[in-house]
Amino acid sequence: MAVSLQVIYPISDDTHFDYDYYTTTHMALVGQHMGDHIQSTLVTKGLAGGPDTPPAFYVVATMVFADQAAMGEAMGKAGPVMADIPNFTNSRPHTLVGDVIA
């Protein structure tokens, strides 16, 4: 069964996020180090949390893997990706791992 990993960067008053660095440099690192194991990637920039409500998140990045083993292989190579996070944000990312059901 396909498995997804979502990395979610919350917004707060004392955080920042460099979208240009994230999309050009960080996502290239994801591809370089983890890409052989990823089936697809989707990155969504937060625009709103509802009508007249600012977004609660800078970005939600979703990576889909063929199965848990493929995700495990990718995570074993994610050291440089994780080390790069302070280069574009001081927001502490949340993660969600789940079965792809639809």
N, C-alpha and C positions, 0 to 999 in steps of 0.2 A: 504494500500500500504506500502511496506517495505521502511524504511528510513535508510540512512547511516549517520554516523558521522565520518568524517576524521579529525585526529589531525596530523598536519604537523609541523615538527620542522626544521626551516630554519637554514642554515649554514652561519655564517659570521666570519670575522677575529677574533673577540673577544668572540666567543662562544665555548663551549665544550659539549661533550655528552658521557656518560658512557653507552655503549651498554650492557655490562654484567649486570649492575644494572637494566637497563631498562627491559631486557628480563627476568630476574629471579625475581626480587623483585617488580618492578612497575607493570608489567603485571599480576603478582599474585594478587596484590591489586585490579586491574581492575576486575579480575575474582571474587574475594572475595566480593567486594562491589556492582558491577554492573552486574555480570555475569548471574544472574537469568533472566535478561531482554534482554540479547544479544543473537542473533541467530548465528552470526559468527563473527570472528575477523581475520584480516589479517594484519600483520606487515611487511612492506617493508623497507629494509635498502638501502639508496641511494648509488649507485655505480658510476653513471655518469649522466650528463645532456645532453649527445649526444657524438658524436665522438670527442675525445680529449678535452672534457669539463668536469670539475669536477662537482660532484652533487651539487645541490642548497639546498638539504634537507638531514638531517641526517636520518630521519625516517618519513614514512607516515603510521599511524595506522588507519585502517578502521574497524569500528564496524557496524554491520547491526542489525537492530531492526525490529520486526514485523510491527510496525506502530509508529506514533508520540507519542502515549500514552506510549508505552513501553520505548521509548527513554526518555520521561519525567520522568518516574519512575526511570530509571537508573541514570539520571542526578541528581535526588533528593538524591541519595546515593553516589554521586561522591566526596563529600568533602574530604575524606582521600586520594583519588586518586589525586585530584588537589593539595593538600598540599604536596604531595610527589615529585612533579616536580623538585623543587630546589635540590633534592638529586641526580639527575642524569644529569641535564643540566641547563645552564643559558640562553639557547635559548628560546625566547618567542614563544610558539606554536600558530599557526594559526588553525582555524577550518573551516570546510565546512560541512554543513548539507544539505542533498539532498534526493530527491526521487530516489529509485533504479528503473531504467527504462530498464535495460538490464542485 
